[in-house]
Amino acid sequence: MTSLDTRAVPPLARGLSDLAGRYDVLVVDLWGTAHNGLAPFPGVPDALARARAAGLRVVMVTNAPRRSAAVVEQLAELGLDAAHHDAVVTAGEVAWRALRDRRDPWHAALGTRGYLIGPAWNRSLLEGNGVTPVETVAEAEFVVLAGPTGWDKSVDDHVPILAECRARGLKLICANPDLEVIRGDQRLVCAGAIAMRYEAMGGAVQQHGKPYRGIYDLALEIAGNPPRERVLAIGDGLPTDIAGALGAGLDCAFIPGGLHGEAMGIAMGGVPDAAAYATVVAPSGLRPTWLLPALAW
C-alpha cells in the first residue's frame, strides 16, 4: 500500500473495522462503491454483514432512478440482501415522493401529465403518485428524466427530444444527478449529463438525489434521525457522494479507486500518491474525512 502525505490528504482507514466505533450509521453508495453494476466488489458482502453484526445500521443511498423497492430486489439478485443493509433510499424514490407530495411551488406548478425520458423499466416513477404518464412530448406538462434511452446512447443522441421539450417550455425533473457510471469496465452516460445539456439549452431543471440534501434527510429519517456526527457516508464520487455528505453535515469516507480511479492511476483497493490526489481531488475543494481503499472490513 502506498504511503500518503497526511498533510495533503485525509487520514487513511484500512477498513470499516478502523471506523466502526466512531459511528452508529453508515450511509453507503452503491454503484462504484458496493458493486460495479454487474457484481459486488470483492469483500463487500462480508464487510456489510460484519458492520451490521457490530451494531451499525447500514442505509444504502443511490442515485438509481427507480423506486427503492425495485433496487432492493436488484441488490438481492447481486447477493446483497437483508443481511447486508437495513434500508435502501434511491434518487428515484425522492423524485417520486416530490411528485406525490408537491410541497414546494416548483413541483406544485408542474401539472399532472408527465413524459418519461429513459428506459421503460423506470416508468414506475410516474405511477401511483398522481401523475398521468403520456406517450408524447406534445401531450406532456413536464418531463421526468431517468437516464439515457439506451446504454449505447450519448448526450448528443438526446438533443432532438430535449429540443422538442424546450420548444414547449417543459420543466424537467432529473431522477439521477450522476454524470456517468462505470458498468463493468465501461463508462456510460447518466441522466445528470443529459440534464446539464437541457439546462444549457435554457430549460428548467430540478435534480433529486446526491448531492442534494433531500436524499440524505430521507435516509437519516429512515435510520431513526441519529445525531449527524454519528453518521458516516461512504462513496466514490466527489461531486455526488462526497459533496453531498459534506453538504448534509456528515463525515465521509472517499473510495479513490472507483469513479476517479482511472484519473489517479489506481484500481479498486488502491491508494493514490499525494501527487495524484492533488491533481484529481484537491481542485474540487472537497476534503473527505477519511480515505478508504475499498468497502472492506
C-alpha positions as a LaTeX table, in Angstrom:
\begin{tabular}{lrrr}
\hline
Residue & $x$ (\AA) & $y$ (\AA) & $z$ (\AA) \\
\hline
Met1 & 0.00 & 0.00 & 0.00 \\
Thr2 & 1.38 & 3.42 & $-0.97$ \\
Ser3 & 2.25 & 5.75 & 1.88 \\
Leu4 & 0.49 & 9.10 & 1.90 \\
Asp5 & 1.48 & 12.59 & 2.91 \\
Thr6 & $-1.14$ & 13.11 & 5.62 \\
Arg7 & $-0.59$ & 16.87 & 5.49 \\
Ala8 & $-2.09$ & 16.89 & 1.99 \\
Val9 & $-4.73$ & 14.17 & 2.18 \\
Pro10 & $-7.21$ & 12.84 & 4.75 \\
Pro11 & $-6.22$ & 10.03 & 7.11 \\
Leu12 & $-6.28$ & 6.51 & 5.69 \\
Ala13 & $-8.61$ & 3.88 & 7.14 \\
Arg14 & $-7.68$ & 0.29 & 6.35 \\
Gly15 & $-11.31$ & $-0.84$ & 6.50 \\
Leu16 & $-14.61$ & $-0.40$ & 8.29 \\
Ser17 & $-13.17$ & $-2.04$ & 11.40 \\
Asp18 & $-10.99$ & 1.06 & 11.88 \\
Leu19 & $-14.09$ & 3.29 & 11.88 \\
Ala20 & $-16.87$ & 1.22 & 13.43 \\
Gly21 & $-16.51$ & 2.57 & 16.96 \\
Arg22 & $-16.84$ & 6.18 & 15.81 \\
Tyr23 & $-20.23$ & 5.84 & 14.09 \\
Asp24 & $-23.70$ & 4.34 & 14.53 \\
Val25 & $-24.96$ & 4.59 & 10.94 \\
Leu26 & $-23.30$ & 4.02 & 7.57 \\
Val27 & $-24.79$ & 5.74 & 4.51 \\
Val28 & $-23.30$ & 3.68 & 1.69 \\
Asp29 & $-23.23$ & 4.44 & $-2.02$ \\
Leu30 & $-23.96$ & 1.50 & $-4.29$ \\
Trp31 & $-22.64$ & 1.79 & $-7.84$ \\
Gly32 & $-18.86$ & 2.27 & $-7.73$ \\
Thr33 & $-18.65$ & 1.58 & $-4.01$ \\
Ala34 & $-20.55$ & $-1.65$ & $-3.29$ \\
His35 & $-20.82$ & $-3.02$ & $-6.83$ \\
Asn36 & $-19.85$ & $-2.28$ & $-10.43$ \\
Gly37 & $-23.31$ & $-2.74$ & $-11.91$ \\
Leu38 & $-22.74$ & $-6.44$ & $-12.51$ \\
Ala39 & $-21.48$ & $-7.86$ & $-9.21$ \\
Pro40 & $-20.37$ & $-6.75$ & $-5.73$ \\
Phe41 & $-16.74$ & $-5.82$ & $-5.35$ \\
Pro42 & $-14.68$ & $-8.47$ & $-3.51$ \\
Gly43 & $-15.18$ & $-8.36$ & 0.26 \\
Val44 & $-18.25$ & $-6.12$ & 0.17 \\
Pro45 & $-20.88$ & $-8.65$ & 1.36 \\
Asp46 & $-18.61$ & $-9.71$ & 4.22 \\
Ala47 & $-17.86$ & $-6.12$ & 5.21 \\
Leu48 & $-21.51$ & $-5.10$ & 5.31 \\
Ala49 & $-22.56$ & $-8.20$ & 7.24 \\
Arg50 & $-19.77$ & $-7.60$ & 9.77 \\
Ala51 & $-20.76$ & $-3.95$ & 10.11 \\
Arg52 & $-24.33$ & $-4.86$ & 10.94 \\
Ala53 & $-23.17$ & $-7.59$ & 13.34 \\
Ala54 & $-21.11$ & $-4.90$ & 15.07 \\
Gly55 & $-24.30$ & $-2.89$ & 15.66 \\
Leu56 & $-24.03$ & $-0.42$ & 12.78 \\
Arg57 & $-27.13$ & 0.44 & 10.81 \\
Val58 & $-26.48$ & 0.40 & 7.06 \\
Val59 & $-28.56$ & 2.54 & 4.71 \\
Met60 & $-27.76$ & 2.22 & 1.02 \\
Val61 & $-28.16$ & 5.56 & $-0.74$ \\
Thr62 & $-28.02$ & 5.54 & $-4.52$ \\
Asn63 & $-28.75$ & 7.78 & $-7.45$ \\
Ala64 & $-30.59$ & 4.95 & $-9.18$ \\
Pro65 & $-33.64$ & 6.46 & $-10.95$ \\
Arg66 & $-36.01$ & 3.78 & $-9.65$ \\
Arg67 & $-38.22$ & 3.30 & $-6.61$ \\
Ser68 & $-36.35$ & 1.97 & $-3.59$ \\
Ala69 & $-38.19$ & $-1.36$ & $-3.56$ \\
Ala70 & $-37.01$ & $-2.13$ & $-7.10$ \\
Val71 & $-33.38$ & $-1.60$ & $-6.11$ \\
Val72 & $-33.83$ & $-3.80$ & $-3.03$ \\
Glu73 & $-34.85$ & $-6.60$ & $-5.41$ \\
Gln74 & $-31.93$ & $-5.86$ & $-7.73$ \\
Leu75 & $-29.45$ & $-5.95$ & $-4.85$ \\
Ala76 & $-30.78$ & $-9.32$ & $-3.71$ \\
Glu77 & $-30.08$ & $-10.68$ & $-7.18$ \\
Leu78 & $-26.48$ & $-9.45$ & $-6.77$ \\
Gly79 & $-26.20$ & $-11.20$ & $-3.40$ \\
Leu80 & $-26.70$ & $-8.12$ & $-1.22$ \\
Asp81 & $-29.87$ & $-8.81$ & 0.75 \\
Ala82 & $-31.36$ & $-8.01$ & 4.14 \\
Ala83 & $-28.26$ & $-9.42$ & 5.83 \\
His84 & $-26.25$ & $-6.57$ & 4.34 \\
His85 & $-28.40$ & $-3.47$ & 4.79 \\
Asp86 & $-31.25$ & $-2.05$ & 6.85 \\
Ala87 & $-32.76$ & 0.09 & 4.11 \\
Val88 & $-32.25$ & 1.44 & 0.59 \\
Val89 & $-33.02$ & 5.01 & $-0.49$ \\
Thr90 & $-32.89$ & 5.96 & $-4.16$ \\
Ala91 & $-32.91$ & 9.22 & $-6.06$ \\
Gly92 & $-35.90$ & 7.84 & $-7.92$ \\
Glu93 & $-37.77$ & 7.41 & $-4.64$ \\
Val94 & $-37.07$ & 11.03 & $-3.67$ \\
Ala95 & $-38.26$ & 12.23 & $-7.09$ \\
Trp96 & $-41.39$ & 10.04 & $-6.89$ \\
Arg97 & $-42.25$ & 11.45 & $-3.46$ \\
Ala98 & $-41.66$ & 15.02 & $-4.62$ \\
Leu99 & $-44.19$ & 14.48 & $-7.40$ \\
Arg100 & $-46.64$ & 12.88 & $-4.98$ \\
Asp101 & $-46.36$ & 15.48 & $-2.22$ \\
Arg102 & $-45.93$ & 18.74 & $-4.24$ \\
Arg103 & $-44.61$ & 20.53 & $-1.14$ \\
Asp104 & $-42.87$ & 23.40 & $-2.96$ \\
Pro105 & $-44.05$ & 25.85 & $-5.62$ \\
Trp106 & $-41.80$ & 24.41 & $-8.35$ \\
His107 & $-43.34$ & 20.94 & $-8.15$ \\
Ala108 & $-46.83$ & 22.21 & $-7.36$ \\
Ala109 & $-46.94$ & 24.11 & $-10.65$ \\
Leu110 & $-45.93$ & 21.18 & $-12.88$ \\
Gly111 & $-49.34$ & 19.83 & $-13.77$ \\
Thr112 & $-50.09$ & 16.12 & $-13.86$ \\
Arg113 & $-49.14$ & 14.85 & $-17.33$ \\
Gly114 & $-45.58$ & 13.55 & $-17.29$ \\
Tyr115 & $-43.37$ & 12.30 & $-20.12$ \\
Leu116 & $-40.52$ & 9.88 & $-19.33$ \\
Ile117 & $-37.09$ & 10.05 & $-20.93$ \\
Gly118 & $-35.30$ & 6.82 & $-20.16$ \\
Pro119 & $-35.77$ & 3.05 & $-20.21$ \\
Ala120 & $-39.28$ & 1.67 & $-19.82$ \\
Trp121 & $-38.38$ & $-0.01$ & $-16.51$ \\
Asn122 & $-38.24$ & 3.46 & $-14.93$ \\
Arg123 & $-41.91$ & 4.08 & $-15.70$ \\
Ser124 & $-42.81$ & 3.43 & $-12.05$ \\
Leu125 & $-41.60$ & 6.99 & $-11.38$ \\
Leu126 & $-44.86$ & 8.13 & $-13.00$ \\
Glu127 & $-47.15$ & 5.63 & $-11.31$ \\
Gly128 & $-49.07$ & 5.80 & $-8.03$ \\
Asn129 & $-48.14$ & 9.41 & $-7.24$ \\
Gly130 & $-50.86$ & 11.35 & $-9.03$ \\
Val131 & $-49.00$ & 11.59 & $-12.35$ \\
Thr132 & $-50.64$ & 10.65 & $-15.63$ \\
Pro133 & $-47.98$ & 9.14 & $-17.93$ \\
Val134 & $-48.16$ & 10.31 & $-21.55$ \\
Glu135 & $-46.55$ & 8.86 & $-24.66$ \\
Thr136 & $-45.50$ & 12.04 & $-26.48$ \\
Val137 & $-43.89$ & 15.35 & $-25.60$ \\
Ala138 & $-46.84$ & 17.12 & $-27.22$ \\
Glu139 & $-49.15$ & 15.73 & $-24.51$ \\
Ala140 & $-46.83$ & 16.50 & $-21.60$ \\
Glu141 & $-46.91$ & 19.21 & $-18.95$ \\
Phe142 & $-43.47$ & 18.23 & $-17.62$ \\
Val143 & $-40.66$ & 15.73 & $-18.18$ \\
Val144 & $-39.06$ & 13.15 & $-15.90$ \\
Leu145 & $-35.52$ & 12.24 & $-16.96$ \\
Ala146 & $-34.47$ & 8.83 & $-15.65$ \\
Gly147 & $-31.47$ & 8.21 & $-17.87$ \\
Pro148 & $-30.34$ & 7.60 & $-21.43$ \\
Thr149 & $-32.72$ & 5.78 & $-23.69$ \\
Gly150 & $-30.11$ & 3.05 & $-24.13$ \\
Trp151 & $-26.70$ & 2.13 & $-22.68$ \\
Asp152 & $-25.11$ & 2.92 & $-26.06$ \\
Lys153 & $-26.58$ & 6.42 & $-26.26$ \\
Ser154 & $-24.63$ & 9.67 & $-25.84$ \\
Val155 & $-25.80$ & 13.04 & $-24.61$ \\
Asp156 & $-25.90$ & 14.26 & $-28.21$ \\
Asp157 & $-28.29$ & 11.45 & $-29.11$ \\
His158 & $-30.87$ & 13.04 & $-26.79$ \\
Val159 & $-30.66$ & 16.57 & $-28.19$ \\
Pro160 & $-33.65$ & 16.14 & $-30.58$ \\
Ile161 & $-36.03$ & 15.11 & $-27.78$ \\
Leu162 & $-34.61$ & 17.79 & $-25.49$ \\
Ala163 & $-35.15$ & 20.39 & $-28.20$ \\
Glu164 & $-38.77$ & 19.27 & $-28.52$ \\
Cys165 & $-39.23$ & 19.62 & $-24.75$ \\
Arg166 & $-37.52$ & 23.02 & $-24.73$ \\
Ala167 & $-39.71$ & 24.29 & $-27.56$ \\
Arg168 & $-42.74$ & 23.62 & $-25.38$ \\
Gly169 & $-41.11$ & 25.18 & $-22.30$ \\
Leu170 & $-41.38$ & 21.98 & $-20.27$ \\
Lys171 & $-39.75$ & 21.76 & $-16.88$ \\
Leu172 & $-37.57$ & 18.69 & $-16.32$ \\
Ile173 & $-37.12$ & 16.57 & $-13.21$ \\
Cys174 & $-33.83$ & 14.67 & $-13.18$ \\
Ala175 & $-34.07$ & 11.47 & $-11.13$ \\
Asn176 & $-30.33$ & 10.69 & $-11.27$ \\
Pro177 & $-27.79$ & 13.53 & $-10.97$ \\
Asp178 & $-24.83$ & 11.26 & $-11.85$ \\
Leu179 & $-22.97$ & 12.35 & $-14.98$ \\
Glu180 & $-21.51$ & 8.93 & $-15.73$ \\
Val181 & $-21.19$ & 5.47 & $-14.27$ \\
Ile182 & $-18.80$ & 2.57 & $-14.72$ \\
Arg183 & $-20.62$ & $-0.63$ & $-15.67$ \\
Gly184 & $-18.13$ & $-3.47$ & $-15.64$ \\
Asp185 & $-15.25$ & $-1.75$ & $-17.44$ \\
Gln186 & $-17.34$ & 0.71 & $-19.50$ \\
Arg187 & $-18.07$ & 4.36 & $-18.77$ \\
Leu188 & $-21.68$ & 5.17 & $-19.58$ \\
Val189 & $-23.72$ & 8.37 & $-19.69$ \\
Cys190 & $-26.17$ & 9.04 & $-16.87$ \\
Ala191 & $-29.18$ & 11.34 & $-16.58$ \\
Gly192 & $-27.23$ & 14.13 & $-14.92$ \\
Ala193 & $-25.19$ & 14.78 & $-18.07$ \\
Ile194 & $-28.37$ & 14.95 & $-20.17$ \\
Ala195 & $-29.95$ & 17.32 & $-17.65$ \\
Met196 & $-26.91$ & 19.58 & $-17.90$ \\
Arg197 & $-27.43$ & 19.80 & $-21.65$ \\
Tyr198 & $-31.08$ & 20.73 & $-21.13$ \\
Glu199 & $-30.03$ & 23.50 & $-18.74$ \\
Ala200 & $-27.52$ & 24.74 & $-21.31$ \\
Met201 & $-30.40$ & 24.92 & $-23.78$ \\
Gly202 & $-32.26$ & 27.18 & $-21.33$ \\
Gly203 & $-34.50$ & 24.51 & $-19.84$ \\
Ala204 & $-35.63$ & 24.50 & $-16.20$ \\
Val205 & $-34.29$ & 21.50 & $-14.24$ \\
Gln206 & $-34.89$ & 20.18 & $-10.73$ \\
Gln207 & $-32.49$ & 17.48 & $-9.50$ \\
His208 & $-33.21$ & 14.75 & $-6.94$ \\
Gly209 & $-30.54$ & 12.55 & $-5.39$ \\
Lys210 & $-26.94$ & 13.03 & $-4.35$ \\
Pro211 & $-25.51$ & 15.62 & $-3.76$ \\
Tyr212 & $-28.83$ & 17.28 & $-2.90$ \\
Arg213 & $-29.95$ & 17.40 & 0.71 \\
Gly214 & $-33.32$ & 15.66 & 0.32 \\
Ile215 & $-31.93$ & 12.18 & $-0.19$ \\
Tyr216 & $-29.82$ & 12.42 & 2.97 \\
Asp217 & $-32.72$ & 13.74 & 5.02 \\
Leu218 & $-34.87$ & 10.80 & 3.92 \\
Ala219 & $-32.08$ & 8.28 & 4.59 \\
Leu220 & $-31.50$ & 9.59 & 8.11 \\
Glu221 & $-35.23$ & 9.75 & 8.81 \\
Ile222 & $-35.44$ & 6.05 & 7.92 \\
Ala223 & $-32.40$ & 5.41 & 10.14 \\
Gly224 & $-34.16$ & 7.00 & 13.12 \\
Asn225 & $-32.70$ & 10.52 & 12.85 \\
Pro226 & $-29.37$ & 9.78 & 14.56 \\
Pro227 & $-27.02$ & 12.63 & 15.52 \\
Arg228 & $-25.23$ & 13.58 & 12.31 \\
Glu229 & $-21.82$ & 13.36 & 13.95 \\
Arg230 & $-22.51$ & 9.64 & 14.41 \\
Val231 & $-23.15$ & 9.05 & 10.70 \\
Leu232 & $-20.50$ & 8.15 & 8.11 \\
Ala233 & $-21.23$ & 8.40 & 4.38 \\
Ile234 & $-19.12$ & 6.22 & 2.08 \\
Gly235 & $-18.77$ & 6.75 & $-1.66$ \\
Asp236 & $-16.52$ & 7.07 & $-4.69$ \\
Gly237 & $-17.97$ & 10.13 & $-6.45$ \\
Leu238 & $-16.57$ & 13.53 & $-5.49$ \\
Pro239 & $-19.36$ & 15.74 & $-6.92$ \\
Thr240 & $-22.13$ & 13.46 & $-5.63$ \\
Asp241 & $-21.16$ & 11.25 & $-2.66$ \\
Ile242 & $-18.53$ & 13.46 & $-1.06$ \\
Ala243 & $-20.03$ & 16.86 & $-1.83$ \\
Gly244 & $-23.45$ & 15.60 & $-0.78$ \\
Ala245 & $-22.26$ & 14.15 & 2.52 \\
Leu246 & $-20.33$ & 17.28 & 3.46 \\
Gly247 & $-23.29$ & 19.47 & 2.48 \\
Ala248 & $-25.53$ & 17.38 & 4.72 \\
Gly249 & $-23.15$ & 17.80 & 7.67 \\
Leu250 & $-21.85$ & 14.23 & 7.62 \\
Asp251 & $-18.39$ & 12.72 & 7.89 \\
Cys252 & $-17.44$ & 10.86 & 4.74 \\
Ala253 & $-15.03$ & 8.20 & 3.54 \\
Phe254 & $-13.82$ & 8.52 & $-0.06$ \\
Ile255 & $-13.06$ & 5.37 & $-2.06$ \\
Pro256 & $-10.49$ & 6.66 & $-4.57$ \\
Gly257 & $-10.34$ & 3.61 & $-6.84$ \\
Gly258 & $-13.96$ & 3.94 & $-8.02$ \\
Leu259 & $-15.20$ & 6.60 & $-10.41$ \\
His260 & $-11.97$ & 8.63 & $-10.17$ \\
Gly261 & $-9.58$ & 5.69 & $-10.06$ \\
Glu262 & $-8.60$ & 5.87 & $-13.72$ \\
Ala263 & $-7.71$ & 9.55 & $-13.40$ \\
Met264 & $-5.47$ & 8.75 & $-10.40$ \\
Gly265 & $-3.94$ & 5.66 & $-11.97$ \\
Ile266 & $-5.31$ & 3.17 & $-9.44$ \\
Ala267 & $-7.82$ & 0.31 & $-9.34$ \\
Met268 & $-10.38$ & $-0.51$ & $-6.66$ \\
Gly269 & $-8.49$ & $-1.10$ & $-3.43$ \\
Gly270 & $-5.65$ & 1.19 & $-4.47$ \\
Val271 & $-4.44$ & 4.33 & $-2.75$ \\
Pro272 & $-3.31$ & 7.36 & $-4.76$ \\
Asp273 & 0.01 & 9.01 & $-4.09$ \\
Ala274 & $-0.02$ & 12.61 & $-2.92$ \\
Ala275 & 0.62 & 13.95 & $-6.42$ \\
Ala276 & $-2.32$ & 12.06 & $-7.94$ \\
Tyr277 & $-4.57$ & 13.11 & $-5.09$ \\
Ala278 & $-3.54$ & 16.73 & $-5.52$ \\
Thr279 & $-4.23$ & 16.57 & $-9.26$ \\
Val280 & $-7.68$ & 14.97 & $-9.07$ \\
Val281 & $-9.20$ & 15.63 & $-5.66$ \\
Ala282 & $-7.70$ & 18.88 & $-4.40$ \\
Pro283 & $-9.11$ & 21.04 & $-7.25$ \\
Ser284 & $-12.63$ & 20.05 & $-6.18$ \\
Gly285 & $-12.15$ & 21.94 & $-2.92$ \\
Leu286 & $-13.60$ & 18.94 & $-1.08$ \\
Arg287 & $-11.82$ & 17.28 & 1.82 \\
Pro288 & $-13.19$ & 13.87 & 2.77 \\
Thr289 & $-12.92$ & 12.89 & 6.42 \\
Trp290 & $-11.23$ & 9.60 & 5.52 \\
Leu291 & $-9.68$ & 7.74 & 2.62 \\
Leu292 & $-10.98$ & 4.17 & 2.40 \\
Pro293 & $-9.32$ & 1.96 & $-0.24$ \\
Ala294 & $-12.38$ & $-0.27$ & $-0.61$ \\
Leu295 & $-15.58$ & $-1.21$ & 1.15 \\
Ala296 & $-13.93$ & $-3.92$ & 3.22 \\
Trp297 & $-13.95$ & $-4.81$ & 6.89 \\
\hline
\end{tabular}
